[in-house]
Amino acid sequence: MTDALARLAADLVAIDSRSFVSNLAVADRIEAELAGFAITRIDYADAAGVAKRALVAHRGPPGGYALSGHMDTVPDTGWTEDPWSGRIADGVLHGLGSVDMKGQVAACILAARGMPADCPVTLLLTTDEETTKLGAIALANSDAAKALGLQGIIVAEPTGLIPVRGHRSQIEFTAVASGVQAHSSTGQGKNANWALIPFLVELEQIHARLRSDTNLQDPAYDPPFSDFNLVLDNHGTAVNVTVAKATARIKFRRSRNVDWQPVVEAVRAAAKRHGIALHERAEGRPPELPSDHPLIARAVAMTNTPARTAPYGTDASELQELAPCVVLGPGTIETAHTPRECVSLAELERALPVFQRMLSLGG
Ligand SMILES: [Zn+2]
């Protein structure tokens, strides 16, 4: 089993599927592992026109439980060794996507394949998880996935096999101030930053309020305050040029029990007051199940570990439209999104019986 798991995980790592390239090659490699499964391909083009594919794979009677993972990875920022080597040393698989989450996808496939034929098993495999969640959105909206009547979904992101019952999801704001580009010495230009600054002052107040106002916080999360991260961009303007375009991007991540509408309205009102163009893009609502929900209670019983919440996001914000979700998978996010990304093969293998016990609840 270890050999098959290591080989498949390393093969998946070896295929470049950074979110901005097509994932068709890795989807084909996965399909080749799924003989005997009914497979539905959910094809779409992303905003850049790149061909993408999510997969629904099912075997057995309808209903039951699904294992889910994403096929895309973050960019190879900072890597000095080959990110796609799939190098294995001392029982550790190295490479981009090894722990987030091609190793887990391989474990899901082996767990599903090893189930008895009369037990319903489903794999929900997405892409664009690291960017827009478009794969999960397309999958959740597909007739193929809806028709399965799933009872629950295990999103196999690396949690150290601790059941995660809820996490935050995000609203991304893009605010753009416009100016007129000119040689700054002539006095003919108009610098967009001067329009953006009073808007930013209001954003700073919102940020401070999120940190201090306990009515906007959720003690079930660590940290209890929402993420409200600001990134500024003058698009490479030189210092002797008036700025034609000043962009502020804000990632607002909140949990289900935070009343986020006042925050969204404050951002909108500030943009309106200062003549800033505002674009919003929201993920699905934050997924969260109570500790005594049957899916969480079963995951807790099977892992012997209390459930917790997490500050990050996963495809569960979209897949919860199909069925209740628990985030539960091997490995930790310590090396995810770093140029040292790796996963222990022994940890991946330890997840197989846990996944199979969860799947057997549907039989
Ligand atoms: Zn991930």
Residues whose N, C-alpha, C, O or C-beta is under 5 A from the ligand:
A	BS01	ZN	D100 M101 E157
